[in-house]
Amino acid sequence: MEPKKIIYWILLLVFPICLNAQEKISIPIGLVSGQLTLAPSYMFQDRTGQFYAHGSLEVFLQPKVSFIGEGFYHLGSLDDKKTFDANHNIFFGLGYHFTNGGHDLLLALQPGVSFTKLNEQENALIKSHLGVNPVVAPTVGYTFYVSRFFHFFVQSKLVIGGHKYDEQKSLTEFRFSAGLGFNINALK
């Protein structure tokens, strides 16, 4: 097929999608949005990268206020140094949104709990115990609502806390998430 014809067909298929994306998007009270993604991170104390499965659910209580619940499942280290065998987190908190049409800037502060277990070999321990540690995470995110049913998002989070079992270790790390999410209006 000729390059001109290929370009013609691509434009013919993409143009109606672009027109559909121009619909006026608003974020109503009762909107429930969720996403699942992979999240890399950087732990400051050990200077290591970690990897997580990240899931979140958010409910808009007011046009600019939402309740957010997030979970992170530790998948492992990105480098050879493996300080933790487990570093799973649950966060809950309120988010404040600066919205303009389908654009949404999020600022949130989320307290949470971290379930951690040190790697015995890396930390020269005979036995390591599972610890439950308080953490807090200031969060900044941006969401672009493409339609009533899905959105694209990017989010950064600074997790602050410490592992207090067996040996004290900092849990402070920077996390980044991005991807596609889905949303429904629960009140309609």
Phi, psi and omega in degrees: 000143181291148179302324180295321179292321179298314179297318178302312182293323177297313179297321179297323180279323185281324184304313178298328177294318178297320178296319179295326181290348181276001180298149181287119181256131173233157182254101186276158171299136181094358177294131177245123179235146180216156178206152173231134182201175172258139185231115172279159179212170176228118177272124187289318184297313184268351184054048180236156175262140177240166180224138184226151163270127187238127175230144179214156177223132184227136179235126178279115179273329178220169181302334182239004182234133179226156172258129186238132172238131182226150175226142178234126177251120184290120180262345178136184182265149178273348178236186183288332181284123183237084182292319184245139169276331179216140174205070183265146184226150169231130179234143173222142178179180179258145177240145175250134187244136171253104188249151174208099184065236179271003180266135185218114175260128185248136168235128183216155172231119187236114170285157181197186180230137178244129176258109189235150174215126181286149173284123185295316182292312183296328183258008179054050179250145175286317179217140179245142181246150176287128180248148175246116189234139175285142176221162175222148185219106167292137187228139174232133180212162176227132178234137174243111180279109183281323178209186178293343189247344177209164184210161172251145182216155167225145183211140173235146186217135174254108180274128181237125179172186180211147174277124187248013183246145179065304180206140181283130177222143177285138175256007183293124181205158177257128180241149180227134177226149175203154177160202182252134177234167181239150180216151175221155174266111185282344183263356179260000000 
